[in-house]
């Protein structure tokens, strides 16, 4: 979609859905739940940077899978969701 010239503004519903899928993979792998950012452990001053629901795990880690998918679409493979999963796995299993 990106290679055909689509902009994230045109793809919002699709990207949101992909982000939800990534979040569900995180929840299935590490536990936790979806929260509105204001309900999470995110510091209040950081809330403007989290426009979407986030995943918070039982260990208190906060992940932003929907935002990550939008960033991946806008900026390319350097923002890989596979990388996000590997970082989450490393932090969730060792901390």
PDB file of N, CA, C and O in Angstrom:
ATOM      1  N   UNK A   1       0.827  -1.187   0.000  1.00  0.00           N
ATOM      2  CA  UNK A   1       0.000   0.000   0.000  1.00  0.00           C
ATOM      3  C   UNK A   1       0.870   1.249   0.000  1.00  0.00           C
ATOM      4  O   UNK A   1       0.620   2.207  -0.731  1.00  0.00           O
ATOM      5  N   UNK A   2       1.879   1.210   0.825  1.00  0.00           N
ATOM      6  CA  UNK A   2       2.783   2.357   0.913  1.00  0.00           C
ATOM      7  C   UNK A   2       3.525   2.553  -0.398  1.00  0.00           C
ATOM      8  O   UNK A   2       3.685   3.680  -0.866  1.00  0.00           O
ATOM      9  N   UNK A   3       3.979   1.451  -0.990  1.00  0.00           N
ATOM     10  CA  UNK A   3       4.726   1.527  -2.248  1.00  0.00           C
ATOM     11  C   UNK A   3       3.872   2.063  -3.390  1.00  0.00           C
ATOM     12  O   UNK A   3       4.403   2.603  -4.361  1.00  0.00           O
ATOM     13  N   UNK A   4       2.554   1.918  -3.281  1.00  0.00           N
ATOM     14  CA  UNK A   4       1.648   2.452  -4.310  1.00  0.00           C
ATOM     15  C   UNK A   4       1.310   3.904  -4.058  1.00  0.00           C
ATOM     16  O   UNK A   4       0.539   4.498  -4.811  1.00  0.00           O
ATOM     17  N   UNK A   5       1.876   4.493  -3.004  1.00  0.00           N
ATOM     18  CA  UNK A   5       1.675   5.901  -2.744  1.00  0.00           C
ATOM     19  C   UNK A   5       0.586   6.234  -1.742  1.00  0.00           C
ATOM     20  O   UNK A   5       0.262   7.406  -1.552  1.00  0.00           O
ATOM     21  N   UNK A   6       0.018   5.232  -1.101  1.00  0.00           N
ATOM     22  CA  UNK A   6      -1.009   5.495  -0.089  1.00  0.00           C
ATOM     23  C   UNK A   6      -0.384   6.199   1.110  1.00  0.00           C
ATOM     24  O   UNK A   6       0.771   5.952   1.459  1.00  0.00           O
ATOM     25  N   UNK A   7      -1.150   7.062   1.724  1.00  0.00           N
ATOM     26  CA  UNK A   7      -0.738   7.763   2.936  1.00  0.00           C
ATOM     27  C   UNK A   7      -1.439   7.129   4.131  1.00  0.00           C
ATOM     28  O   UNK A   7      -2.519   6.558   3.984  1.00  0.00           O
ATOM     29  N   UNK A   8      -0.830   7.224   5.319  1.00  0.00           N
ATOM     30  CA  UNK A   8      -1.428   6.604   6.501  1.00  0.00           C
ATOM     31  C   UNK A   8      -2.822   7.168   6.787  1.00  0.00           C
ATOM     32  O   UNK A   8      -3.678   6.460   7.317  1.00  0.00           O
ATOM     33  N   UNK A   9      -3.054   8.429   6.443  1.00  0.00           N
ATOM     34  CA  UNK A   9      -4.377   9.021   6.661  1.00  0.00           C
ATOM     35  C   UNK A   9      -5.459   8.290   5.869  1.00  0.00           C
ATOM     36  O   UNK A   9      -6.610   8.218   6.300  1.00  0.00           O
ATOM     37  N   UNK A  10      -5.085   7.750   4.712  1.00  0.00           N
ATOM     38  CA  UNK A  10      -6.025   7.006   3.872  1.00  0.00           C
ATOM     39  C   UNK A  10      -6.219   5.575   4.364  1.00  0.00           C
ATOM     40  O   UNK A  10      -7.191   4.916   3.995  1.00  0.00           O
ATOM     41  N   UNK A  11      -5.313   5.104   5.183  1.00  0.00           N
ATOM     42  CA  UNK A  11      -5.290   3.695   5.583  1.00  0.00           C
ATOM     43  C   UNK A  11      -5.579   3.504   7.066  1.00  0.00           C
ATOM     44  O   UNK A  11      -5.287   2.440   7.611  1.00  0.00           O
ATOM     45  N   UNK A  12      -6.142   4.500   7.727  1.00  0.00           N
ATOM     46  CA  UNK A  12      -6.274   4.469   9.179  1.00  0.00           C
ATOM     47  C   UNK A  12      -6.966   3.226   9.714  1.00  0.00           C
ATOM     48  O   UNK A  12      -6.477   2.612  10.662  1.00  0.00           O
ATOM     49  N   UNK A  13      -8.086   2.846   9.131  1.00  0.00           N
ATOM     50  CA  UNK A  13      -8.810   1.672   9.651  1.00  0.00           C
ATOM     51  C   UNK A  13      -7.994   0.402   9.488  1.00  0.00           C
ATOM     52  O   UNK A  13      -7.955  -0.432  10.393  1.00  0.00           O
ATOM     53  N   UNK A  14      -7.348   0.248   8.351  1.00  0.00           N
ATOM     54  CA  UNK A  14      -6.539  -0.944   8.104  1.00  0.00           C
ATOM     55  C   UNK A  14      -5.343  -0.980   9.055  1.00  0.00           C
ATOM     56  O   UNK A  14      -5.063  -2.017   9.657  1.00  0.00           O
ATOM     57  N   UNK A  15      -4.644   0.134   9.192  1.00  0.00           N
ATOM     58  CA  UNK A  15      -3.482   0.179  10.081  1.00  0.00           C
ATOM     59  C   UNK A  15      -3.885  -0.046  11.530  1.00  0.00           C
ATOM     60  O   UNK A  15      -3.189  -0.739  12.272  1.00  0.00           O
ATOM     61  N   UNK A  16      -5.006   0.538  11.933  1.00  0.00           N
ATOM     62  CA  UNK A  16      -5.508   0.328  13.288  1.00  0.00           C
ATOM     63  C   UNK A  16      -5.766  -1.164  13.526  1.00  0.00           C
ATOM     64  O   UNK A  16      -5.412  -1.703  14.575  1.00  0.00           O
ATOM     65  N   UNK A  17      -6.384  -1.822  12.543  1.00  0.00           N
ATOM     66  CA  UNK A  17      -6.663  -3.258  12.664  1.00  0.00           C
ATOM     67  C   UNK A  17      -5.382  -4.069  12.758  1.00  0.00           C
ATOM     68  O   UNK A  17      -5.290  -4.991  13.569  1.00  0.00           O
ATOM     69  N   UNK A  18      -4.391  -3.736  11.935  1.00  0.00           N
ATOM     70  CA  UNK A  18      -3.106  -4.434  12.008  1.00  0.00           C
ATOM     71  C   UNK A  18      -2.465  -4.232  13.374  1.00  0.00           C
ATOM     72  O   UNK A  18      -1.904  -5.167  13.946  1.00  0.00           O
ATOM     73  N   UNK A  19      -2.548  -3.005  13.899  1.00  0.00           N
ATOM     74  CA  UNK A  19      -1.991  -2.722  15.219  1.00  0.00           C
ATOM     75  C   UNK A  19      -2.687  -3.509  16.315  1.00  0.00           C
ATOM     76  O   UNK A  19      -2.050  -3.966  17.264  1.00  0.00           O
ATOM     77  N   UNK A  20      -4.001  -3.667  16.180  1.00  0.00           N
ATOM     78  CA  UNK A  20      -4.744  -4.480  17.151  1.00  0.00           C
ATOM     79  C   UNK A  20      -4.283  -5.929  17.103  1.00  0.00           C
ATOM     80  O   UNK A  20      -4.165  -6.584  18.138  1.00  0.00           O
ATOM     81  N   UNK A  21      -4.024  -6.425  15.906  1.00  0.00           N
ATOM     82  CA  UNK A  21      -3.521  -7.792  15.778  1.00  0.00           C
ATOM     83  C   UNK A  21      -2.165  -7.927  16.487  1.00  0.00           C
ATOM     84  O   UNK A  21      -1.951  -8.872  17.245  1.00  0.00           O
ATOM     85  N   UNK A  22      -1.263  -6.987  16.240  1.00  0.00           N
ATOM     86  CA  UNK A  22       0.050  -7.027  16.903  1.00  0.00           C
ATOM     87  C   UNK A  22      -0.129  -6.983  18.417  1.00  0.00           C
ATOM     88  O   UNK A  22       0.551  -7.706  19.145  1.00  0.00           O
ATOM     89  N   UNK A  23      -1.033  -6.145  18.887  1.00  0.00           N
ATOM     90  CA  UNK A  23      -1.299  -6.073  20.324  1.00  0.00           C
ATOM     91  C   UNK A  23      -1.834  -7.367  20.884  1.00  0.00           C
ATOM     92  O   UNK A  23      -1.464  -7.770  21.986  1.00  0.00           O
ATOM     93  N   UNK A  24      -2.709  -8.030  20.131  1.00  0.00           N
ATOM     94  CA  UNK A  24      -3.241  -9.314  20.586  1.00  0.00           C
ATOM     95  C   UNK A  24      -2.150 -10.375  20.649  1.00  0.00           C
ATOM     96  O   UNK A  24      -2.189 -11.253  21.511  1.00  0.00           O
ATOM     97  N   UNK A  25      -1.176 -10.301  19.744  1.00  0.00           N
ATOM     98  CA  UNK A  25      -0.037 -11.222  19.813  1.00  0.00           C
ATOM     99  C   UNK A  25       0.756 -10.958  21.098  1.00  0.00           C
ATOM    100  O   UNK A  25       1.181 -11.900  21.768  1.00  0.00           O
ATOM    101  N   UNK A  26       0.953  -9.692  21.440  1.00  0.00           N
ATOM    102  CA  UNK A  26       1.653  -9.360  22.685  1.00  0.00           C
ATOM    103  C   UNK A  26       0.881  -9.873  23.903  1.00  0.00           C
ATOM    104  O   UNK A  26       1.472 -10.463  24.808  1.00  0.00           O
ATOM    105  N   UNK A  27      -0.424  -9.652  23.928  1.00  0.00           N
ATOM    106  CA  UNK A  27      -1.247 -10.110  25.060  1.00  0.00           C
ATOM    107  C   UNK A  27      -1.207 -11.636  25.161  1.00  0.00           C
ATOM    108  O   UNK A  27      -1.067 -12.182  26.255  1.00  0.00           O
ATOM    109  N   UNK A  28      -1.328 -12.316  24.034  1.00  0.00           N
ATOM    110  CA  UNK A  28      -1.306 -13.780  24.046  1.00  0.00           C
ATOM    111  C   UNK A  28       0.054 -14.313  24.495  1.00  0.00           C
ATOM    112  O   UNK A  28       0.134 -15.364  25.130  1.00  0.00           O
ATOM    113  N   UNK A  29       1.107 -13.594  24.167  1.00  0.00           N
ATOM    114  CA  UNK A  29       2.458 -14.060  24.493  1.00  0.00           C
ATOM    115  C   UNK A  29       2.897 -13.724  25.912  1.00  0.00           C
ATOM    116  O   UNK A  29       3.581 -14.518  26.558  1.00  0.00           O
ATOM    117  N   UNK A  30       2.500 -12.538  26.403  1.00  0.00           N
ATOM    118  CA  UNK A  30       3.043 -12.058  27.671  1.00  0.00           C
ATOM    119  C   UNK A  30       1.984 -11.733  28.721  1.00  0.00           C
ATOM    120  O   UNK A  30       2.318 -11.339  29.839  1.00  0.00           O
ATOM    121  N   UNK A  31       0.720 -11.895  28.370  1.00  0.00           N
ATOM    122  CA  UNK A  31      -0.343 -11.527  29.293  1.00  0.00           C
ATOM    123  C   UNK A  31      -0.605 -10.033  29.218  1.00  0.00           C
ATOM    124  O   UNK A  31      -0.049  -9.336  28.370  1.00  0.00           O
ATOM    125  N   UNK A  32      -1.432  -9.562  30.089  1.00  0.00           N
ATOM    126  CA  UNK A  32      -1.735  -8.143  30.110  1.00  0.00           C
ATOM    127  C   UNK A  32      -3.072  -7.838  29.482  1.00  0.00           C
ATOM    128  O   UNK A  32      -3.878  -8.729  29.217  1.00  0.00           O
ATOM    129  N   UNK A  33      -3.290  -6.558  29.249  1.00  0.00           N
ATOM    130  CA  UNK A  33      -4.573  -6.146  28.701  1.00  0.00           C
ATOM    131  C   UNK A  33      -4.426  -4.816  27.981  1.00  0.00           C
ATOM    132  O   UNK A  33      -3.439  -4.095  28.131  1.00  0.00           O
ATOM    133  N   UNK A  34      -5.447  -4.527  27.196  1.00  0.00           N
ATOM    134  CA  UNK A  34      -5.547  -3.246  26.514  1.00  0.00           C
ATOM    135  C   UNK A  34      -6.044  -2.205  27.511  1.00  0.00           C
ATOM    136  O   UNK A  34      -6.949  -2.468  28.303  1.00  0.00           O
ATOM    137  N   UNK A  35      -5.445  -1.031  27.461  1.00  0.00           N
ATOM    138  CA  UNK A  35      -5.869   0.079  28.314  1.00  0.00           C
ATOM    139  C   UNK A  35      -5.843   1.373  27.506  1.00  0.00           C
ATOM    140  O   UNK A  35      -5.108   1.496  26.526  1.00  0.00           O
ATOM    141  N   UNK A  36      -6.648   2.320  27.930  1.00  0.00           N
ATOM    142  CA  UNK A  36      -6.467   3.672  27.431  1.00  0.00           C
ATOM    143  C   UNK A  36      -5.187   4.192  28.069  1.00  0.00           C
ATOM    144  O   UNK A  36      -4.902   3.846  29.216  1.00  0.00           O
ATOM    145  N   UNK A  37      -4.423   4.994  27.385  1.00  0.00           N
ATOM    146  CA  UNK A  37      -3.165   5.463  27.963  1.00  0.00           C
ATOM    147  C   UNK A  37      -3.322   6.092  29.348  1.00  0.00           C
ATOM    148  O   UNK A  37      -2.470   5.887  30.212  1.00  0.00           O
ATOM    149  N   UNK A  38      -4.387   6.846  29.574  1.00  0.00           N
ATOM    150  CA  UNK A  38      -4.593   7.491  30.880  1.00  0.00           C
ATOM    151  C   UNK A  38      -4.833   6.479  31.998  1.00  0.00           C
ATOM    152  O   UNK A  38      -4.678   6.823  33.170  1.00  0.00           O
ATOM    153  N   UNK A  39      -5.204   5.245  31.669  1.00  0.00           N
ATOM    154  CA  UNK A  39      -5.429   4.200  32.666  1.00  0.00           C
ATOM    155  C   UNK A  39      -4.167   3.390  32.947  1.00  0.00           C
ATOM    156  O   UNK A  39      -4.160   2.524  33.822  1.00  0.00           O
ATOM    157  N   UNK A  40      -3.117   3.670  32.213  1.00  0.00           N
ATOM    158  CA  UNK A  40      -1.894   2.874  32.319  1.00  0.00           C
ATOM    159  C   UNK A  40      -0.877   3.551  33.228  1.00  0.00           C
ATOM    160  O   UNK A  40      -1.169   4.561  33.868  1.00  0.00           O
ATOM    161  N   UNK A  41       0.306   2.983  33.272  1.00  0.00           N
ATOM    162  CA  UNK A  41       1.384   3.543  34.083  1.00  0.00           C
ATOM    163  C   UNK A  41       2.192   4.605  33.330  1.00  0.00           C
ATOM    164  O   UNK A  41       3.231   5.049  33.818  1.00  0.00           O
ATOM    165  N   UNK A  42       1.734   5.007  32.169  1.00  0.00           N
ATOM    166  CA  UNK A  42       2.432   6.050  31.406  1.00  0.00           C
ATOM    167  C   UNK A  42       2.362   7.362  32.192  1.00  0.00           C
ATOM    168  O   UNK A  42       1.282   7.760  32.629  1.00  0.00           O
ATOM    169  N   UNK A  43       3.493   8.034  32.373  1.00  0.00           N
ATOM    170  CA  UNK A  43       3.454   9.327  33.070  1.00  0.00           C
ATOM    171  C   UNK A  43       2.542  10.320  32.345  1.00  0.00           C
ATOM    172  O   UNK A  43       2.502  10.350  31.115  1.00  0.00           O
ATOM    173  N   UNK A  44       1.826  11.112  33.099  1.00  0.00           N
ATOM    174  CA  UNK A  44       0.851  12.048  32.526  1.00  0.00           C
ATOM    175  C   UNK A  44       1.454  12.959  31.464  1.00  0.00           C
ATOM    176  O   UNK A  44       0.797  13.263  30.469  1.00  0.00           O
ATOM    177  N   UNK A  45       2.686  13.395  31.661  1.00  0.00           N
ATOM    178  CA  UNK A  45       3.303  14.293  30.679  1.00  0.00           C
ATOM    179  C   UNK A  45       3.560  13.598  29.332  1.00  0.00           C
ATOM    180  O   UNK A  45       3.746  14.270  28.317  1.00  0.00           O
ATOM    181  N   UNK A  46       3.571  12.271  29.320  1.00  0.00           N
ATOM    182  CA  UNK A  46       3.807  11.518  28.087  1.00  0.00           C
ATOM    183  C   UNK A  46       2.515  11.158  27.350  1.00  0.00           C
ATOM    184  O   UNK A  46       2.568  10.718  26.201  1.00  0.00           O
ATOM    185  N   UNK A  47       1.379  11.334  27.979  1.00  0.00           N
ATOM    186  CA  UNK A  47       0.106  10.915  27.398  1.00  0.00           C
ATOM    187  C   UNK A  47      -0.164  11.487  26.002  1.00  0.00           C
ATOM    188  O   UNK A  47      -0.733  10.781  25.170  1.00  0.00           O
ATOM    189  N   UNK A  48       0.218  12.729  25.711  1.00  0.00           N
ATOM    190  CA  UNK A  48      -0.044  13.243  24.360  1.00  0.00           C
ATOM    191  C   UNK A  48       0.646  12.439  23.248  1.00  0.00           C
ATOM    192  O   UNK A  48       0.242  12.518  22.087  1.00  0.00           O
ATOM    193  N   UNK A  49       1.669  11.677  23.592  1.00  0.00           N
ATOM    194  CA  UNK A  49       2.394  10.888  22.611  1.00  0.00           C
ATOM    195  C   UNK A  49       1.772   9.506  22.371  1.00  0.00           C
ATOM    196  O   UNK A  49       2.282   8.723  21.570  1.00  0.00           O
ATOM    197  N   UNK A  50       0.689   9.218  23.057  1.00  0.00           N
ATOM    198  CA  UNK A  50       0.028   7.924  22.952  1.00  0.00           C
ATOM    199  C   UNK A  50      -1.444   8.128  22.582  1.00  0.00           C
ATOM    200  O   UNK A  50      -2.313   8.100  23.453  1.00  0.00           O
ATOM    201  N   UNK A  51      -1.721   8.332  21.293  1.00  0.00           N
ATOM    202  CA  UNK A  51      -3.100   8.624  20.885  1.00  0.00           C
ATOM    203  C   UNK A  51      -4.005   7.389  20.813  1.00  0.00           C
ATOM    204  O   UNK A  51      -5.220   7.518  20.666  1.00  0.00           O
ATOM    205  N   UNK A  52      -3.413   6.197  20.916  1.00  0.00           N
ATOM    206  CA  UNK A  52      -4.183   4.967  20.780  1.00  0.00           C
ATOM    207  C   UNK A  52      -4.151   4.159  22.073  1.00  0.00           C
ATOM    208  O   UNK A  52      -3.369   4.445  22.980  1.00  0.00           O
ATOM    209  N   UNK A  53      -4.998   3.163  22.140  1.00  0.00           N
ATOM    210  CA  UNK A  53      -4.946   2.215  23.250  1.00  0.00           C
ATOM    211  C   UNK A  53      -3.564   1.569  23.263  1.00  0.00           C
ATOM    212  O   UNK A  53      -2.898   1.468  22.233  1.00  0.00           O
ATOM    213  N   UNK A  54      -3.152   1.138  24.443  1.00  0.00           N
ATOM    214  CA  UNK A  54      -1.850   0.489  24.587  1.00  0.00           C
ATOM    215  C   UNK A  54      -2.060  -0.875  25.261  1.00  0.00           C
ATOM    216  O   UNK A  54      -3.142  -1.175  25.765  1.00  0.00           O
ATOM    217  N   UNK A  55      -1.021  -1.674  25.257  1.00  0.00           N
ATOM    218  CA  UNK A  55      -1.025  -2.945  25.973  1.00  0.00           C
ATOM    219  C   UNK A  55      -0.097  -2.782  27.169  1.00  0.00           C
ATOM    220  O   UNK A  55       1.047  -2.350  27.027  1.00  0.00           O
ATOM    221  N   UNK A  56      -0.602  -3.131  28.349  1.00  0.00           N
ATOM    222  CA  UNK A  56       0.231  -3.142  29.550  1.00  0.00           C
ATOM    223  C   UNK A  56       0.259  -4.565  30.078  1.00  0.00           C
ATOM    224  O   UNK A  56      -0.782  -5.189  30.283  1.00  0.00           O
ATOM    225  N   UNK A  57       1.464  -5.068  30.295  1.00  0.00           N
ATOM    226  CA  UNK A  57       1.624  -6.447  30.742  1.00  0.00           C
ATOM    227  C   UNK A  57       1.614  -6.513  32.267  1.00  0.00           C
ATOM    228  O   UNK A  57       1.732  -5.483  32.933  1.00  0.00           O
ATOM    229  N   UNK A  58       1.474  -7.714  32.823  1.00  0.00           N
ATOM    230  CA  UNK A  58       1.478  -7.861  34.285  1.00  0.00           C
ATOM    231  C   UNK A  58       2.753  -7.331  34.945  1.00  0.00           C
ATOM    232  O   UNK A  58       2.735  -6.952  36.116  1.00  0.00           O
ATOM    233  N   UNK A  59       3.842  -7.304  34.205  1.00  0.00           N
ATOM    234  CA  UNK A  59       5.107  -6.792  34.749  1.00  0.00           C
ATOM    235  C   UNK A  59       5.178  -5.270  34.689  1.00  0.00           C
ATOM    236  O   UNK A  59       6.168  -4.677  35.117  1.00  0.00           O
ATOM    237  N   UNK A  60       4.134  -4.635  34.160  1.00  0.00           N
ATOM    238  CA  UNK A  60       4.085  -3.176  34.094  1.00  0.00           C
ATOM    239  C   UNK A  60       4.644  -2.577  32.823  1.00  0.00           C
ATOM    240  O   UNK A  60       4.664  -1.356  32.667  1.00  0.00           O
ATOM    241  N   UNK A  61       5.097  -3.419  31.917  1.00  0.00           N
ATOM    242  CA  UNK A  61       5.605  -2.916  30.643  1.00  0.00           C
ATOM    243  C   UNK A  61       4.444  -2.388  29.807  1.00  0.00           C
ATOM    244  O   UNK A  61       3.352  -2.956  29.804  1.00  0.00           O
ATOM    245  N   UNK A  62       4.700  -1.301  29.105  1.00  0.00           N
ATOM    246  CA  UNK A  62       3.690  -0.680  28.246  1.00  0.00           C
ATOM    247  C   UNK A  62       4.177  -0.759  26.808  1.00  0.00           C
ATOM    248  O   UNK A  62       5.305  -0.379  26.495  1.00  0.00           O
ATOM    249  N   UNK A  63       3.307  -1.257  25.942  1.00  0.00           N
ATOM    250  CA  UNK A  63       3.622  -1.401  24.519  1.00  0.00           C
ATOM    251  C   UNK A  63       2.567  -0.669  23.698  1.00  0.00           C
ATOM    252  O   UNK A  63       1.387  -0.660  24.049  1.00  0.00           O
ATOM    253  N   UNK A  64       3.001  -0.064  22.615  1.00  0.00           N
ATOM    254  CA  UNK A  64       2.141   0.751  21.767  1.00  0.00           C
ATOM    255  C   UNK A  64       2.051   0.127  20.366  1.00  0.00           C
ATOM    256  O   UNK A  64       2.582   0.697  19.413  1.00  0.00           O
ATOM    257  N   UNK A  65       1.397  -1.020  20.224  1.00  0.00           N
ATOM    258  CA  UNK A  65       1.398  -1.715  18.937  1.00  0.00           C
ATOM    259  C   UNK A  65       0.680  -0.963  17.821  1.00  0.00           C
ATOM    260  O   UNK A  65       1.108  -1.030  16.669  1.00  0.00           O
ATOM    261  N   UNK A  66      -0.382  -0.261  18.127  1.00  0.00           N
ATOM    262  CA  UNK A  66      -1.102   0.467  17.075  1.00  0.00           C
ATOM    263  C   UNK A  66      -0.225   1.604  16.563  1.00  0.00           C
ATOM    264  O   UNK A  66      -0.092   1.800  15.355  1.00  0.00           O
ATOM    265  N   UNK A  67       0.366   2.345  17.481  1.00  0.00           N
ATOM    266  CA  UNK A  67       1.273   3.416  17.081  1.00  0.00           C
ATOM    267  C   UNK A  67       2.454   2.892  16.282  1.00  0.00           C
ATOM    268  O   UNK A  67       2.910   3.534  15.336  1.00  0.00           O
ATOM    269  N   UNK A  68       2.946   1.719  16.669  1.00  0.00           N
ATOM    270  CA  UNK A  68       4.079   1.109  15.968  1.00  0.00           C
ATOM    271  C   UNK A  68       3.723   0.786  14.526  1.00  0.00           C
ATOM    272  O   UNK A  68       4.538   0.995  13.628  1.00  0.00           O
ATOM    273  N   UNK A  69       2.518   0.281  14.291  1.00  0.00           N
ATOM    274  CA  UNK A  69       2.100  -0.050  12.924  1.00  0.00           C
ATOM    275  C   UNK A  69       1.990   1.217  12.076  1.00  0.00           C
ATOM    276  O   UNK A  69       2.392   1.223  10.912  1.00  0.00           O
ATOM    277  N   UNK A  70       1.451   2.279  12.652  1.00  0.00           N
ATOM    278  CA  UNK A  70       1.401   3.546  11.916  1.00  0.00           C
ATOM    279  C   UNK A  70       2.812   4.032  11.591  1.00  0.00           C
ATOM    280  O   UNK A  70       3.070   4.504  10.484  1.00  0.00           O
ATOM    281  N   UNK A  71       3.714   3.916  12.545  1.00  0.00           N
ATOM    282  CA  UNK A  71       5.091   4.343  12.338  1.00  0.00           C
ATOM    283  C   UNK A  71       5.775   3.478  11.279  1.00  0.00           C
ATOM    284  O   UNK A  71       6.516   3.989  10.439  1.00  0.00           O
ATOM    285  N   UNK A  72       5.529   2.187  11.321  1.00  0.00           N
ATOM    286  CA  UNK A  72       6.061   1.274  10.301  1.00  0.00           C
ATOM    287  C   UNK A  72       5.595   1.703   8.916  1.00  0.00           C
ATOM    288  O   UNK A  72       6.393   1.761   7.980  1.00  0.00           O
ATOM    289  N   UNK A  73       4.313   2.000   8.784  1.00  0.00           N
ATOM    290  CA  UNK A  73       3.775   2.403   7.487  1.00  0.00           C
ATOM    291  C   UNK A  73       4.412   3.719   7.022  1.00  0.00           C
ATOM    292  O   UNK A  73       4.783   3.859   5.856  1.00  0.00           O
ATOM    293  N   UNK A  74       4.532   4.664   7.931  1.00  0.00           N
ATOM    294  CA  UNK A  74       5.050   5.981   7.559  1.00  0.00           C
ATOM    295  C   UNK A  74       6.556   5.998   7.326  1.00  0.00           C
ATOM    296  O   UNK A  74       7.042   6.720   6.456  1.00  0.00           O
ATOM    297  N   UNK A  75       7.301   5.204   8.103  1.00  0.00           N
ATOM    298  CA  UNK A  75       8.755   5.317   8.070  1.00  0.00           C
ATOM    299  C   UNK A  75       9.481   4.116   7.483  1.00  0.00           C
ATOM    300  O   UNK A  75      10.676   4.204   7.202  1.00  0.00           O
ATOM    301  N   UNK A  76       8.792   2.998   7.292  1.00  0.00           N
ATOM    302  CA  UNK A  76       9.425   1.849   6.665  1.00  0.00           C
ATOM    303  C   UNK A  76       9.882   0.782   7.639  1.00  0.00           C
ATOM    304  O   UNK A  76       9.590   0.840   8.834  1.00  0.00           O
ATOM    305  N   UNK A  77      10.603  -0.193   7.109  1.00  0.00           N
ATOM    306  CA  UNK A  77      10.946  -1.403   7.843  1.00  0.00           C
ATOM    307  C   UNK A  77      11.860  -1.180   9.047  1.00  0.00           C
ATOM    308  O   UNK A  77      12.010  -2.084   9.870  1.00  0.00           O
ATOM    309  N   UNK A  78      12.459  -0.031   9.169  1.00  0.00           N
ATOM    310  CA  UNK A  78      13.232   0.271  10.371  1.00  0.00           C
ATOM    311  C   UNK A  78      12.356   0.287  11.618  1.00  0.00           C
ATOM    312  O   UNK A  78      12.864   0.258  12.738  1.00  0.00           O
ATOM    313  N   UNK A  79      11.057   0.332  11.425  1.00  0.00           N
ATOM    314  CA  UNK A  79      10.087   0.330  12.524  1.00  0.00           C
ATOM    315  C   UNK A  79       9.334  -0.999  12.591  1.00  0.00           C
ATOM    316  O   UNK A  79       8.137  -1.024  12.879  1.00  0.00           O
ATOM    317  N   UNK A  80      10.012  -2.061  12.335  1.00  0.00           N
ATOM    318  CA  UNK A  80       9.442  -3.401  12.231  1.00  0.00           C
ATOM    319  C   UNK A  80       8.668  -3.844  13.474  1.00  0.00           C
ATOM    320  O   UNK A  80       9.134  -3.675  14.600  1.00  0.00           O
ATOM    321  N   UNK A  81       7.497  -4.405  13.257  1.00  0.00           N
ATOM    322  CA  UNK A  81       6.741  -4.979  14.370  1.00  0.00           C
ATOM    323  C   UNK A  81       7.385  -6.285  14.840  1.00  0.00           C
ATOM    324  O   UNK A  81       7.218  -6.676  15.996  1.00  0.00           O
ATOM    325  N   UNK A  82       8.106  -6.949  13.968  1.00  0.00           N
ATOM    326  CA  UNK A  82       8.855  -8.139  14.388  1.00  0.00           C
ATOM    327  C   UNK A  82       9.918  -7.735  15.418  1.00  0.00           C
ATOM    328  O   UNK A  82      10.117  -8.424  16.418  1.00  0.00           O
ATOM    329  N   UNK A  83      10.583  -6.635  15.165  1.00  0.00           N
ATOM    330  CA  UNK A  83      11.576  -6.127  16.110  1.00  0.00           C
ATOM    331  C   UNK A  83      10.911  -5.763  17.434  1.00  0.00           C
ATOM    332  O   UNK A  83      11.444  -6.068  18.501  1.00  0.00           O
ATOM    333  N   UNK A  84       9.750  -5.113  17.370  1.00  0.00           N
ATOM    334  CA  UNK A  84       8.997  -4.787  18.584  1.00  0.00           C
ATOM    335  C   UNK A  84       8.751  -6.047  19.401  1.00  0.00           C
ATOM    336  O   UNK A  84       8.941  -6.044  20.617  1.00  0.00           O
ATOM    337  N   UNK A  85       8.331  -7.120  18.748  1.00  0.00           N
ATOM    338  CA  UNK A  85       8.052  -8.362  19.465  1.00  0.00           C
ATOM    339  C   UNK A  85       9.324  -8.898  20.133  1.00  0.00           C
ATOM    340  O   UNK A  85       9.287  -9.338  21.282  1.00  0.00           O
ATOM    341  N   UNK A  86      10.437  -8.860  19.415  1.00  0.00           N
ATOM    342  CA  UNK A  86      11.688  -9.382  19.989  1.00  0.00           C
ATOM    343  C   UNK A  86      12.155  -8.536  21.179  1.00  0.00           C
ATOM    344  O   UNK A  86      12.659  -9.075  22.165  1.00  0.00           O
ATOM    345  N   UNK A  87      11.991  -7.232  21.089  1.00  0.00           N
ATOM    346  CA  UNK A  87      12.332  -6.365  22.224  1.00  0.00           C
ATOM    347  C   UNK A  87      11.414  -6.692  23.407  1.00  0.00           C
ATOM    348  O   UNK A  87      11.876  -6.837  24.539  1.00  0.00           O
ATOM    349  N   UNK A  88      10.119  -6.805  23.132  1.00  0.00           N
ATOM    350  CA  UNK A  88       9.162  -7.131  24.199  1.00  0.00           C
ATOM    351  C   UNK A  88       9.510  -8.474  24.832  1.00  0.00           C
ATOM    352  O   UNK A  88       9.497  -8.609  26.056  1.00  0.00           O
ATOM    353  N   UNK A  89       9.814  -9.447  24.018  1.00  0.00           N
ATOM    354  CA  UNK A  89      10.154 -10.779  24.527  1.00  0.00           C
ATOM    355  C   UNK A  89      11.376 -10.706  25.440  1.00  0.00           C
ATOM    356  O   UNK A  89      11.386 -11.303  26.516  1.00  0.00           O
ATOM    357  N   UNK A  90      12.382  -9.990  25.019  1.00  0.00           N
ATOM    358  CA  UNK A  90      13.591  -9.854  25.824  1.00  0.00           C
ATOM    359  C   UNK A  90      13.313  -9.165  27.159  1.00  0.00           C
ATOM    360  O   UNK A  90      13.812  -9.599  28.197  1.00  0.00           O
ATOM    361  N   UNK A  91      12.532  -8.113  27.137  1.00  0.00           N
ATOM    362  CA  UNK A  91      12.259  -7.372  28.370  1.00  0.00           C
ATOM    363  C   UNK A  91      11.277  -8.106  29.268  1.00  0.00           C
ATOM    364  O   UNK A  91      11.435  -8.111  30.489  1.00  0.00           O
ATOM    365  N   UNK A  92      10.274  -8.718  28.682  1.00  0.00           N
ATOM    366  CA  UNK A  92       9.266  -9.409  29.487  1.00  0.00           C
ATOM    367  C   UNK A  92       9.836 -10.662  30.142  1.00  0.00           C
ATOM    368  O   UNK A  92       9.414 -11.037  31.236  1.00  0.00           O
ATOM    369  N   UNK A  93      10.785 -11.305  29.485  1.00  0.00           N
ATOM    370  CA  UNK A  93      11.301 -12.564  30.018  1.00  0.00           C
ATOM    371  C   UNK A  93      12.506 -12.394  30.913  1.00  0.00           C
ATOM    372  O   UNK A  93      12.859 -13.322  31.642  1.00  0.00           O
ATOM    373  N   UNK A  94      13.164 -11.216  30.884  1.00  0.00           N
ATOM    374  CA  UNK A  94      14.380 -11.084  31.687  1.00  0.00           C
ATOM    375  C   UNK A  94      14.251 -10.106  32.834  1.00  0.00           C
ATOM    376  O   UNK A  94      15.016 -10.199  33.794  1.00  0.00           O
ATOM    377  N   UNK A  95      13.326  -9.183  32.778  1.00  0.00           N
ATOM    378  CA  UNK A  95      13.241  -8.179  33.849  1.00  0.00           C
ATOM    379  C   UNK A  95      12.351  -8.644  34.971  1.00  0.00           C
ATOM    380  O   UNK A  95      12.168  -7.924  35.952  1.00  0.00           O
TER     381      UNK A  95
END
